[in-house]
Amino acid sequence: MLGKEKYKNINSLLNKELEEKKSLIAVHRGCPGGNIVENTIPAFYNALKVGGDMFEMDLIKSTDGVIYIFHDGMEERNFKIKENIKTMSSKEIDSLYYYNSVDAKTNYKVILFEDAIKEFRNNELYNIDRAWDILPEVCKILDKYDVGQQALLKSPVKKEVLEFLDSYDTKYMYMPIVYSMEEVYEVLRYDNINVVGIEIIAKDEDCELFKQENIEKIKNENLFVWVNSITLDNEIKLFAGLDDDISVIENPDKGWGKLYEKQIDILQTDWPSLMREYRKKYFNL
């Protein structure tokens, strides 16, 4: 069982999914393609249809306090503007339209975080990313819809985040992003945070968190281990090059297979349908 005994009801859906599927598929920003764009409700539905077990969303807050789903820094690609979306009012954000995969303007607008939460209330799992600076507002929205079993929060290891989660009444599932075992133990010192897993980052095989003994130490704390197999670019290595590119272009045995060998519980990917087929074969599901 993942997490603390006192939070077992909140964590029950995640535990059930992991028990049934051995390793879960998290879909990065949903599954875009063609005229469907990332971080939108159609992309999230698509992620689940093509094999994902959960989808990831990125959050921002407008200057007047409205929370939207968008990965800031991607404005020029998505909207053909240079401004950071966090510097814009809700009125300005509502005037934006996405461009699709062939650079054509679509009818998609930036969606409200609350609209997505209202849409997915049927035991879908989702990971909320890039919201650590607005967690109080995010949690208040989640509270309105009783989605404690569905929402997985994440953040870097920051004292202010940990103290907030430790004191907040609703114990949402939480996963810190860590770069060392020291950070793992720092998080575990907080008894009233519902820590269910750890996202580990290792740029190469010499990194502390690539070592199997440390992965096993984390799992022995009744926590899942999450690895990003996504390939962001040619330079960034999130887990020693065991990524989507090598799995899709060369052979999944060289990427996803090695992650399964290391007993990674959740993989975040941009290729959920291919990963699902490989997982089915690997685990004989």
ZAMARGU-4260 file (C-alpha; in steps of 0.2 Angstrom, whole numbers, plus 5000, padded with zeros to 4 digits):
<rodrens>
0) 5000/5000/5000 | 5006/5017/4995 | 5007/5031/5008 | 5002/5032/5026 | 4989/5021/5034
5) 4979/5036/5040 | 4977/5042/5022 | 4973/5025/5014 | 4955/5030/5009 | 4962/5045/4999
10) 4975/5034/4991 | 4964/5020/4987 | 4961/5023/4968 | 4980/5026/4965 | 4984/5010/4975
15) 4971/5000/4965 | 4977/5006/4948 | 4995/5002/4952 | 4991/4985/4959 | 4981/4980/4943
20) 4993/4988/4930 | 5011/4986/4938 | 5017/5002/4931 | 5006/5017/4927 | 5007/5028/4911
25) 5006/5047/4915 | 5003/5057/4899 | 5013/5074/4898 | 5001/5088/4895 | 4988/5076/4888
30) 4989/5069/4871 | 4990/5083/4857 | 4991/5080/4839 | 4983/5087/4823 | 4970/5100/4828
35) 4970/5095/4847 | 4982/5105/4857 | 4991/5102/4873 | 4984/5106/4890 | 4966/5106/4885
40) 4951/5095/4889 | 4951/5086/4872 | 4970/5082/4875 | 4966/5075/4892 | 4952/5064/4885
45) 4963/5058/4871 | 4977/5054/4883 | 4965/5042/4892 | 4958/5035/4876 | 4975/5030/4869
50) 4982/5021/4885 | 4986/5034/4898 | 4982/5030/4916 | 4983/5048/4921 | 4986/5065/4913
55) 4997/5079/4918 | 4992/5098/4918 | 5002/5114/4920 | 4994/5129/4930 | 4996/5147/4929
60) 4987/5162/4938 | 4982/5178/4929 | 4987/5195/4936 | 4969/5196/4943 | 4969/5179/4951
65) 4961/5167/4939 | 4969/5150/4937 | 4971/5142/4920 | 4979/5127/4912 | 4995/5132/4903
70) 5014/5129/4903 | 5021/5147/4904 | 5036/5149/4893 | 5027/5141/4878 | 5017/5157/4873
75) 5026/5160/4856 | 5024/5142/4850 | 5005/5141/4855 | 4999/5159/4853 | 5012/5168/4842
80) 5015/5181/4856 | 5031/5184/4866 | 5023/5190/4883 | 5023/5178/4897 | 5005/5173/4901
85) 5008/5176/4920 | 5009/5194/4916 | 4992/5195/4908 | 4975/5198/4915 | 4961/5185/4913
90) 4953/5196/4900 | 4969/5196/4890 | 4971/5177/4892 | 4953/5174/4887 | 4956/5183/4870
95) 4970/5171/4865 | 4968/5156/4853 | 4979/5141/4851 | 4988/5137/4835 | 4989/5118/4831
100) 5002/5106/4825 | 5002/5113/4807 | 5003/5131/4813 | 4985/5135/4810 | 4974/5145/4822
105) 4961/5135/4831 | 4945/5138/4840 | 4954/5132/4857 | 4956/5145/4871 | 4966/5143/4887
110) 4955/5133/4898 | 4950/5137/4916 | 4958/5125/4929 | 4941/5124/4937 | 4932/5119/4921
115) 4944/5104/4919 | 4941/5098/4937 | 4922/5099/4934 | 4924/5089/4918 | 4934/5074/4926
120) 4925/5068/4941 | 4924/5049/4936 | 4939/5042/4944 | 4952/5049/4932 | 4969/5052/4939
125) 4978/5068/4935 | 4994/5076/4941 | 4995/5095/4944 | 5012/5102/4939 | 5019/5120/4940
130) 5007/5125/4954 | 5018/5126/4969 | 5017/5145/4970 | 4998/5145/4970 | 4994/5130/4980
135) 4982/5138/4992 | 4971/5144/4978 | 4972/5127/4969 | 4967/5117/4984 | 4952/5128/4987
140) 4946/5124/4970 | 4949/5106/4972 | 4940/5106/4989 | 4924/5111/4980 | 4923/5095/4970
145) 4928/5081/4982 | 4942/5075/4970 | 4955/5070/4984 | 4957/5052/4976 | 4960/5059/4959
150) 4972/5074/4961 | 4991/5072/4963 | 5000/5087/4968 | 5019/5090/4964 | 5032/5103/4968
155) 5051/5105/4971 | 5056/5103/4989 | 5052/5120/4996 | 5049/5123/5014 | 5034/5135/5011
160) 5026/5121/5001 | 5029/5107/5014 | 5023/5118/5028 | 5007/5122/5019 | 5003/5104/5014
165) 5007/5099/5032 | 4994/5111/5039 | 4981/5110/5026 | 4965/5101/5031 | 4963/5091/5015
170) 4977/5079/5013 | 4979/5078/4994 | 4991/5066/4987 | 5008/5073/4985 | 5024/5069/4976
175) 5040/5080/4978 | 5052/5082/4964 | 5069/5077/4971 | 5087/5077/4966 | 5095/5069/4981
180) 5091/5057/4995 | 5093/5071/5007 | 5078/5079/4999 | 5068/5063/5001 | 5071/5062/5019
185) 5068/5081/5021 | 5050/5078/5015 | 5047/5063/5025 | 5050/5073/5041 | 5033/5080/5039
190) 5021/5068/5047 | 5005/5076/5041 | 5009/5077/5022 | 5001/5063/5011 | 5017/5059/5002
195) 5013/5044/4990 | 5028/5045/4979 | 5044/5053/4973 | 5048/5060/4956 | 5067/5057/4954
200) 5079/5066/4943 | 5095/5059/4937 | 5105/5067/4923 | 5116/5052/4921 | 5120/5035/4928
205) 5132/5042/4941 | 5118/5052/4950 | 5113/5046/4967 | 5095/5043/4962 | 5099/5032/4947
210) 5107/5019/4959 | 5095/5004/4962 | 5099/5004/4981 | 5091/5022/4983 | 5076/5018/4972
215) 5073/5003/4983 | 5075/5014/4999 | 5061/5025/4992 | 5050/5011/4988 | 5053/5003/5006
220) 5045/5019/5013 | 5029/5014/5004 | 5031/5026/4991 | 5030/5025/4972 | 5044/5030/4961
225) 5040/5042/4946 | 5052/5044/4932 | 5050/5056/4917 | 5054/5046/4901 | 5049/5062/4891
230) 5062/5069/4879 | 5061/5088/4881 | 5076/5092/4869 | 5093/5085/4864 | 5102/5092/4879
235) 5091/5089/4895 | 5092/5071/4902 | 5079/5068/4915 | 5084/5050/4919 | 5101/5046/4911
240) 5094/5045/4893 | 5082/5031/4897 | 5068/5041/4888 | 5055/5041/4874 | 5067/5045/4860
245) 5077/5029/4862 | 5062/5019/4866 | 5052/5025/4850 | 5066/5027/4838 | 5077/5012/4842
250) 5069/4999/4854 | 5058/5001/4869 | 5069/4988/4878 | 5083/5001/4878 | 5072/5014/4887
255) 5056/5009/4895 | 5061/4991/4897 | 5076/4997/4907 | 5065/5008/4918 | 5053/4993/4921
260) 5069/4983/4926 | 5072/4996/4939 | 5055/4994/4946 | 5049/5012/4941 | 5031/5013/4946
265) 5025/5028/4935 | 5032/5034/4919 | 5028/5050/4911 | 5028/5050/4892 | 5023/5058/4876
270) 5019/5041/4868 | 5006/5033/4878 | 4999/5021/4865 | 5016/5014/4861 | 5020/5013/4880
275) 5004/5004/4884 | 5007/4990/4870 | 5025/4988/4877 | 5019/4987/4895 | 5006/4974/4891
280) 5019/4963/4883 | 5032/4966/4897 | 5021/4962/4911 | 5010/4950/4902 | 4995/4959/4906
</rodrens>
